[in-house]
Structures are given as structure tokens and as C-alpha cells.
Amino acid sequence: MGRLLMEGLAKLQAAHPDKIKDVRGVGLMIGLEPVGDARALAAALLERGLVTSPTVTNVIRLVPPLIIDESHVAQALGVIGDAIAA
């Protein structure tokens, strides 16, 4: 699931290089570095029902439970895509 999530985030980064600076991580511990303040994107994600953990100002931690499946990954990628497109 970590590879699937990373691949999806990489596609979002390629589609929105002006919004996503970097995606990195290992397994299901993933860091999403948006362009600008990560807290603003984290708030937009929370409004859409996706709970994340922003670091000080520049990275959003995605640490889903290990029991997620493909439908959860797709749903999270949809929420992230919607939030960065807004």
C-alpha cells in the first residue's frame, strides 16, 4: 500500500508541481512537502475528512494504519488531489 500511495502522490506532484514540492517516505510513513505552508494544506485536508500531521511548517506526515486497502489509498489520493486543486 505504501508503494501505491507513493506512486499516486508522485502523479499528483507531476500534475501540480506548483503545489507539491516533494514526496518522500518509506513504507506507509510518507512526507508530503507542499509549496508554501503545510499547515494550510493540512487544514484543507482535515476539512475534507483526511487527518494528517503537519510538521512545523513545511511537511505533512501521512501515516495511515497498516490495515488500509486500495480503496482507502484511492480515497486519500482523491481528497489530496481535490485539496491541492482548490
Secondary structure by P-SEA (a helix, b strand, c coil): caaaaaaaaaaaaaacccccccccccccbbbbbccccaaaaaaaaaaacbbbbbccccbbbbbccccccaaaaaaaaaaaaaaaac
